[in-house]
């Protein structure tokens, strides 16, 4: 469970992350201090469960460091990831807005440091702070775009385009360069590692990505976006 964070100094990851949020600066000074004092942080090892499904949410979460995936697991143990959250991104806003039990589980793909903005404070900001709500609307719109892109990719796109989507800036619009591993791409896209490898080999041959030290680096972002926009599934 999250524990009270001591990281309220200006150089701390928590302080730097919150200070960079567009809604944080316009808050009254007393409320900014409360946010810094009441937020909690906790670490999660790679592969570990960060937040279980079925648990009443404690607040709104963000990734200060690392990478997590949100997934659902069937009764037979089959997991289906539907969203990844890298460093610098919030997640779980829908559950927080409805104050309901979490319908998914959160698993760390890398060693991660997570932040929790407690639910009572989240509700107060949502009820009274316009900049907070403006940020929330933009954030939810981006999440909707990710969801629609993921649904489209799963239904009509080629494996190469599905892989391209999950490494591209079109999907990770608010994140810095991720340099995902093939395993991470497979877990996020729902493709086998063998399929991901074949797709990446094709993308590398096209000069769109480079495979280095088990990581995938984009070498031609514009070309990757153009490839994603091909209506024929990128098979021409």
N, C-alpha and C positions, 0 to 999 in steps of 0.2 A: 504494500500500500504506500502511496505517497507520504513523505514526511516533510515537516516544515523546512523550507529552504533557507540556508544562511546566505545565499548568494544575492545580497541586496546592494553590494558595492558596485560603483559604476563600471568597473572592469569585469564584473562577473558575466557569465553567459546569459543568465536570466535577465539581468539589468540591460545588457546590450540588446538582447532580442526584443524586450518590451519597449525600449526607447525607440527602436526602429519601426514600431507599429504605428501606422498613420492615425489611429484613434487614440493613442496613449498621450501624446503631447497636448492635445486640446483639453484633456481632463483637468478638473480643478486639482490644485497641488495636493490637497488632503486625500483625494481619491487616487491620485497617482501613487502616493505613498502606501495606501491600503493595498493596491494591486501588487506592489512590490513585496509587501510584507505577507500577504495572504496566499499568494501563489506558492505552490509546492513543486518540487522536482523529484524525480526518481530515475534510476538507471535500470536498463534491461539488457541482458546479455544476448548476443546473436542467437537466434533460434528459439528464444524463450517467449513465453506468453506474457505480454505486457498488461493486457486488460481482457478479462474473460467475457464471453457472451452471457446474457441473462442477468447481469449485475446492474443494479441501479446506478446510473451515472453519477459521478461525483463532481463533474464540471466539464469544461471545454479544454481540450488537450492540444499541445503543440510539440513538435520535434525540435529540440535545441541542437541535437547532434545525432547523426545516424540516419536510419531509414527503417520505416515500419510498413507493414501491409495490413489492410483490413480485409478479413475473409470470413466466409461462412463455412461451417463443417457439417456434412450430412451425418445421418445416423451410422452409416457404414464407414465413417472416418475420412471420406473424400472431402478435401478442402478446395474452395473456389475463391480466389482473391478477386476483389473488384476495385481496389484502390490502393495506391501506394502514397505514403506521405514522407517526403524527404526533410532534411534539416531546413528550418525556416517556415514550415507549413503547419497550419492548424488542422485538426480533424475532430469529428464527433459533434459538430454543431447541431445537426438535426436531432440527435438524441438529447442534447442539452436544452434545445428550444422546447422539446416536448416533455422533458424531465421523465423519460421512460427508461425501461430496462434496455441495455445495449443488445442489439439484434445481431451483432457480429463480434468476432474476437480480433484483437490486435496483437500481431506477432512481430518481433524485431527481426529484420533481415540483416541488420548490422548491430554491433554494440551501440546502444542508443541512450541518450539523455532526454527525458520527456518532462514537459511542464504541464501542470494542471491549474487552470483558473477556476476556483471553486464555484459551484453552481449558484449559491446565493449572490455572490459578487457578479457572476455572469448575468443573472436575472436583473440585478440593479443597473448594470451598464446597458442592457437591452431595453429597459423600461425608460431610461432617462437621458441617454447620451446619443445624440444624433450622429457624430462621427463614428461611433462604434457600430451603429446600425447601417450606416453607409458602407463601411468596410464589410459587414456581414452580407449585405446584398451582393456586393461584387464577388465576395468569396463563394457564396452559394451559386452564383451564375457561372463561375469558373468550374465548380464541382459538377454542375449540370452539363457543361460542355464536355468535361472529361467522361462523364457517364455516357453521354450520347455517342462520343467518339469510340468508347470501348464497346458499346452495343453494336455499332456499325461495323467495327473491325471484326468482331466475332461472327457476324452474319454474312458479310459480302466481301471482305477483304482477303487477299492472299496471305499466307504465313509471313512472307517477306514484308508486306505492308503492316501486318500486326506487330511484328518485331520493330519495324521502323517507327510506328506510332509510340510505342512504349519507351523509346529512347529519345524521342524528339522533343524539341521545345514547344511543339504544338500541344503536347500532353502535359509537359512539366513547365508551364508558362511562368510560374512564380519561383522556380528553383534555379540555382546555379548548375553548372555542368555536373552531372552525376557520375559518369563513367561506370555504368552498371556492369555487373558481371553477367555471364551467360545464365548462371543459376538464378540470379535475381530477375532477369528478364523473363525466364521461363515461369517463375512463380507469379509474376505480375500479369503476364499475358495469357497464362493458362495453356501454354504450349510445352511439349516435352523438350528436354535439353537437346536431344538429337535434332528436332525440328528447328529449334532456335539456332543451333550451330550451322545447319544447312542454310538457313535464311541469312545469317550473318556473313557466311562465306560469299553469298551472292551480292549482298550489299557492299562487302569489301571489294569485290571484283568490279563493281560499278563506281568505286572511288568515293563512296558515301561515308564509310566508317573505317576505322582501323582497329585491329585486335591486338592489344598490347598488355602483357602481364596479367592475363585473365580478365582484363577489363575491356569494355567497348567504348571507343572514343569516336565522336562524330567529327568527320573531317570536312564535310560539305553540308552545312545546315540548310542552305537554300536548295541544294539538290535533293536532300532528303525530303524537304517539304513538297517539292515538285513531284517526287516519286509518290508521296502519299496522296497527292491530288489526282492521280491518274484514275479515271473511272473504270478501267478494265481490271482493277485489282492488281495493277503493277506487273502483269504477266506478259505484256507486249514486248 
